[in-house]
């Protein structure tokens, strides 16, 4: 098992995993994005935030990333987390490892609050977030319409750092110590050996 930062060369493999969710209510997208659109998402997100992929024997089996939660400047100290695993790799600890890594890297960037946005019918994801210390901070009824159903959305939040009076600017993941980040990824992957 290996965990590393995503590159645009991973686009097809990540799209194949994301495609497993397009027909579900887990994502609110109706249509799988094009290769070009998805590659641009990877490029733009990973320029500032952590975008991780997990590989098992060279095959990508999951990915997770942080991204900007809201556009206004005052929201710079919070991020939105997302995760998608190949359905054969769920419930083996991989999701927890990727999410914990996202939280640790986000904290090192100076992000003090992270969110998970979950469809109300996705009880396993709500339980997953709560097990990692997230709390429901918002419940938006009938917020999305997909598969002939009105769906509610939960916002779950976790505080990574206390809200400082004069917070330092959030740093890009590219500005962090890359050797230390690599150590984090290697360590997390080593703990997964045999679990997946």
C-alpha positions in Angstrom: 0.0 0.0 0.0 1.3 3.5 -0.9 -0.2 6.9 -0.2 1.1 9.8 -2.2 0.0 13.2 -3.6 -2.1 13.1 -6.8 -1.0 14.3 -10.2 -3.0 15.0 -13.3 -1.7 11.7 -14.7 -4.0 10.0 -12.1 -7.1 11.5 -13.8 -8.4 8.3 -15.5 -8.0 6.2 -12.4 -9.7 8.7 -10.2 -12.5 9.1 -12.6 -13.0 5.3 -12.6 -13.5 5.4 -8.9 -15.7 8.5 -9.0 -17.8 6.8 -11.6 -18.8 4.2 -9.0 -20.7 7.0 -7.2 -22.2 9.0 -10.0 -25.5 7.0 -10.1 -25.8 7.2 -6.3 -26.9 10.0 -4.0 -23.4 10.3 -2.5 -22.4 12.9 -5.1 -24.8 15.5 -6.3 -23.3 15.5 -9.8 -25.5 13.9 -12.4 -22.9 13.3 -15.1 -19.3 12.1 -14.8 -17.0 15.0 -15.5 -14.8 14.9 -18.7 -11.2 13.9 -18.4 -10.2 17.6 -19.1 -12.5 19.0 -16.4 -11.4 16.4 -13.8 -7.7 17.0 -14.6 -8.2 20.7 -14.0 -9.9 20.0 -10.7 -6.9 18.0 -9.6 -4.5 20.7 -10.8 -6.3 23.6 -9.2 -7.0 21.9 -5.9 -3.5 20.4 -5.4 -1.8 23.7 -6.1 -2.8 24.8 -2.6 -4.5 21.9 -0.7 -3.5 18.2 -0.1 -4.9 15.8 -2.7 -4.0 12.3 -1.8 -4.3 8.9 -3.6 -3.9 5.5 -2.2 -2.4 2.7 -4.3 -2.5 -1.1 -3.7 0.2 -2.8 -5.7 0.4 0.1 -8.1 -3.4 0.4 -8.6 -5.2 3.5 -7.3 -7.9 2.4 -4.9 -9.0 5.6 -3.3 -8.5 9.4 -3.1 -9.2 12.2 -0.8 -8.6 15.9 -0.8 -9.2 19.2 1.0 -10.5 22.2 -0.9 -11.7 25.7 -0.2 -15.0 25.6 1.7 -16.2 29.2 0.8 -14.9 31.9 -1.5 -14.7 35.0 0.7 -11.3 35.9 2.2 -12.4 35.6 5.8 -13.1 31.9 5.3 -9.5 31.1 4.4 -8.9 29.1 7.7 -11.5 26.4 6.9 -11.6 23.7 4.3 -14.0 21.1 2.9 -12.8 17.4 2.9 -13.9 14.8 0.3 -13.1 11.1 -0.1 -13.9 8.4 -2.6 -12.8 4.8 -2.3 -13.1 1.9 -4.7 -16.0 0.0 -3.4 -13.8 -3.1 -2.8 -11.6 -1.1 -0.4 -14.2 0.3 2.0 -14.4 -0.7 5.7 -10.7 -1.6 5.9 -9.3 1.5 7.6 -8.2 3.2 4.3 -10.8 6.0 4.6 -9.8 6.7 8.2 -6.1 6.9 7.2 -6.7 9.3 4.3 -9.0 11.5 6.4 -6.6 11.6 9.3 -3.8 12.6 6.9 -5.9 15.3 5.4 -6.6 16.7 8.9 -3.0 16.6 9.9 -1.7 18.3 6.7 -4.5 20.9 6.9 -3.5 21.6 10.5 0.1 22.1 9.4 -1.2 24.6 6.8 -2.8 26.6 9.5 -6.4 25.5 8.7 -8.4 25.5 12.0 -11.7 24.1 10.9 -12.6 21.3 8.4 -16.0 20.2 7.1 -17.5 17.1 5.7 -20.7 17.5 3.6 -22.8 14.4 3.6 -26.1 13.4 2.1 -28.5 12.8 4.9 -29.3 9.3 3.7 -25.6 8.3 3.9 -25.7 7.0 7.4 -22.3 5.2 7.1 -20.6 8.5 6.1 -22.2 10.3 9.0 -21.0 7.6 11.4 -17.5 7.7 9.9 -17.3 11.5 10.4 -18.6 11.3 14.0 -16.1 8.5 14.8 -13.3 10.9 13.7 -14.5 13.7 16.0 -16.7 15.6 13.6 -20.0 17.1 14.9 -23.1 17.9 12.9 -23.3 21.7 12.6 -25.9 22.0 9.9 -28.9 20.1 8.6 -30.3 21.3 5.3 -33.6 19.6 4.5 -34.5 18.9 0.8 -31.3 20.6 -0.3 -30.7 18.5 -3.4 -32.7 16.6 -5.9 -31.3 13.4 -7.5 -32.7 10.0 -8.5 -36.2 11.3 -8.2 -35.7 12.1 -4.5 -35.3 15.3 -2.5 -32.2 14.8 -0.3 -31.1 16.5 2.9 -27.5 17.4 3.5 -25.5 17.4 6.8 -22.5 19.7 7.4 -20.2 18.1 9.9 -17.2 20.1 11.3 -14.1 19.4 13.3 -11.8 22.0 14.9 -8.2 21.3 14.1 -6.7 24.3 15.8 -8.1 26.8 18.3 -9.3 30.1 16.7 -6.4 32.4 17.3 -6.9 36.2 17.8 -4.5 37.0 14.9 -4.1 33.9 12.8 -1.1 33.5 10.5 -2.1 33.2 6.8 -2.8 29.7 5.7 0.1 28.2 3.9 0.0 26.2 0.6 0.7 22.5 0.9 3.5 23.2 -1.5 5.1 25.5 1.1 5.2 22.9 3.8 8.3 20.7 4.6 8.0 18.1 1.8 10.3 15.5 3.6 8.0 15.7 6.7 4.9 15.3 4.6 6.5 12.2 2.9 7.2 10.7 6.3 3.5 11.2 7.2 2.3 9.5 4.1 4.8 6.6 4.3 3.9 6.1 8.0 0.2 6.0 7.3 0.6 3.5 4.4 2.8 1.2 6.5 0.0 1.0 9.1 -2.4 -0.1 6.4 -0.3 -3.1 5.2 -2.4 -6.2 5.6 -5.6 -4.3 6.3 -6.8 -3.8 2.8 
